Amino acid sequence: MIRRVTPIVVVVILANLAMLVGVWANRRQPPHAEIVLTERELRLGQPSERDSSHHLALQTATNWWFQRDRSGDLLPWLTPDRLEALGFDCRRPAVESWRSCGLPRRVFAAWELDGPAWQRVVSTMRAEAQTTSPAADKANSYVEREIASGSRLVLVGVSEDVDALRREFPDRSRHLILRAVLSVSAGDKGEIVQKNIAPVTTRFMVPMELRGAVAHLPPEPGRDVSWSPRYRVRLTIGRRYEPWITAIEPIDTGGARH
């Protein structure tokens, strides 16, 4: 019996050691970057009967329809040539009307916080809402709610070379670089119809010593144009581009929006 159990125990111990070594390597000082986000980008998850821990969920600006160019191309900077360089083949003839351009790939992706990219999204959203008829009022309401309370993290770059990506986006307090997964699909004529990029890690545990800042908060009420975030968070990105929470502080908005 002991001989049967011993290998399992050894495997568990080695796996835990490997995990601890990975955490240590990622959190060696100095960190790669630090960025301050608010509840707009890190939503509070509620504990449950199965999971009593507190966590924050990363939100990015996923309204990519408003990040297209005049031709309607979503994320126009992510060109077919760049996708081909990343290993996607969208040019071969399609058997079906809609197909994958290859297996999803691990990449590094850069998101810009509340910068020029977000302002372009805001301008496009408002312009689109004005041309939407007969549902213009409903569109305007959605757009203003998104502008007031939605995430301001806008995808601006993708690369397999993280050093090149950081050179392109050097502001470590505004440009968040994370590991991500990229998938691409094309139509029957080889035109790209979908580009999907998602961070590998989107859920961050709140450290025990910081839980007092969020544990008392009730579930988030419905958001409208008067909504304001209740806290700000310092997210630290480690040497292996794995982020963790290092500070949380409440926001006394006094009616101001962040």
N, C-alpha and C positions, 0 to 999 in steps of 0.2 A: 504493500500500500504506500509506504513512504517513498519507494523508488518511483511510483507512478506520479505522486504529487510533486516531488522535488523539481523535475524539469519545468512544470507549470509555474511554480513559485519563482524559479530562476528567470523565466521569461518575463514574468510580471515585474520583477525587480529591475531587470535590464531595461525594460520599456520605460519604467518610471525614471530611471537614471538618465536615459536618453532624452526624455522630455525635460528634465531639470537642466541638463547641459544645454539644450536648445534655448530654454528660457534665459539662462545665464548669458549665453552668447548674444542673444538678441538685446538684452538689457544692459550690456556693458556701457560704461560711460566713455565719451559723451554720446548721447543718442543721435540718431540721424537727423531728426527734426522734431519740432513741437508746433502744434497748431491749436488755437483756441476756437472752439465751436460752441453753439448754443443748442437749445432744445429744438431749434429748427432742423439741425443736422443730426442730433442724437436724441431720439425719442425714448422716453421712459417706458420700459417694459414692466408689467405688473407681476409680482410673485404669485405662484399658484400652490395648490396642495401638493403637487409633485415637485415643484421647484421653488424653494423659499428665497432664493438669491435674488438680488437686484441687478438688472443689466440695462444697458443703453443700446439701442439699435441704430446703426448708421443709415442715414437717408441721403441719397444724392438726387440731383435734379434729373429725374428720368423722363421729363416731358420733352423728349428728343424731337417731337414733331416741330417744336419751335426752335430747333437748332439746325434746321436745314437751310440750304441756299435757295436761290430763286428758281432753280430747276427742280426743286423738290428733293434733292439728295440729302438724306439724313447724315449728320456728321460729315460734311463734305471734305474736311481735312483728312479723313481716313479714306484715302483714294484707293482705287483698285491696285495701283502699283505698290502702295504701302502694304495692302493686305496680302498681295502676292509675296512680298518680301518677308511677311510674317508666316508664310506657309499655306495660305489659302488659295485654292484654284477655283475661281468662279467663271472661267472662260470656256471650259469644256462643255460640249453639248449636253443638254439635260434630257433625261428620260421622262421625268415628270415636270409638271408646271412650276414646282417649287421644291428646291433641294438644298441640302447643306453643301457648303464649299469646302468642307473638311471637318475633321474632328475639332472640338473646342480646344483652344490653346492657352496655356499659362503665359501671361505677359505682365509687364508693369504698366500701370495706368496712372495718369496725373489728373487730379481734379483741382480746379481753381475756386477759391472761396471768395464770394462777393466781389468779383473783379469785373473786368471788361466783358468776359464771356457771359456772366450773369446779366449784365446790363443789356447785352444784345438779345438775350432770351426775353427779358422784360419788354424791350421795345417790340420784338416780334410778336409776343403774346398779345400786347395791347393793339397792335396793328391788325392782327388776325381777328380779334374780338370785334373790332369795328366793322369788319367786312362780313361777319357771320350774320346771316339773316335767314329766317325770321326769329332765330333764337339768340339775338344779340344781347338781350338783358341777361339771360342765363349764362352766356359765354363771358360777358363782362364780369359777372359775379364770381365765376370760377377763376378767371384770370386775376382779379384783385385779391382774392383769397390766397392764391398761390404766391403772388408777389409779397403779400404781407406775412405769410406763415410758412411757406414751403422752403425746402432746402436750397441753399445758394451754392452748393458744391456742383460745379459744372465740369463735365469731362472735357479735357483740352488736349490730351496726348496719350499715345500708346506706343510702347516699344518693348523689345526683348532686351535692350541694352539700358539698364537702369541709370548708368552714369551719363549716357547721352541724354536721357530724358531729364535728369536733374540739371544738366547744363542748359537745356532748352527752357526749363522752368526752375530758376534758381532760388526763388523766394520761398524759404522753408517755413515761413509763417503764414503763407497764403496758398502755396501749392502742395497739396497732399498727394504723395506718391505711395501707392499700395500694390500688392500683388493682386492680380485680377484674372478672370477667365473671359476670353473673347470667342464669340461664335458668330459665324456669318452664313447667310443664306442668299441664294440667287434665284431668279426667275428662269423661264424656259429659254430665254434669249441671252442668258448670261448676265443680265442686269442684276445688280445687288439690291435686294429688297429688304434685308434686315441685317443690322449690326447690333449685337448685344454684348455689353461689357458689364461685368458684375464683380465687385470686390470679393476676394476669397473669404475675408473675415468681415462680418457686418454686425456681430453681437459682441459687446464688451462687458465683462463682469465689473461691477462697481466694487472696489476693494472695501473690506470690512471697515477700515478706518474712515472711509468717505461716505458710507451709507447714510449717515445722519443728515446729509445735505438733500437727499431725495426720498428717504424712507417715509417721511411724513406727508409727501405730496399725494393728493388724490389722483385718480385716473384723469388723464387729460380730457378736458371738455371739448366740445366741438369747436373747430377753429373758424374764425371769421376775420374780417379786416381789422377788427379792434384787438385781436389776440396778440399777446406778447409772450416771449419765452420766459420760463421761470428760473433757469439756471444756465451757467456757462461751464464748459468743460475744457480742461487742458488734456489733449490727446498727444501722447509721446510715441514717436515712431522709432523703433529700435534698429539695430544694425542689420537685422534680417528683414526689415520692412514689415514687422509685426507690431501693431499699435497696442497700447494699453492706456488706461485712465490714470492720470497722476494728480489731478486736482478737480474739484467741483465746488463752485460757489454760487449762492443764490443771486438772482438779479432782482433788485428793487427798482422796477422800471418806472414807477410813478407815472405810468401812461406812455412812456417812451417805448419805441419799437427798436429791436436789435436784430 
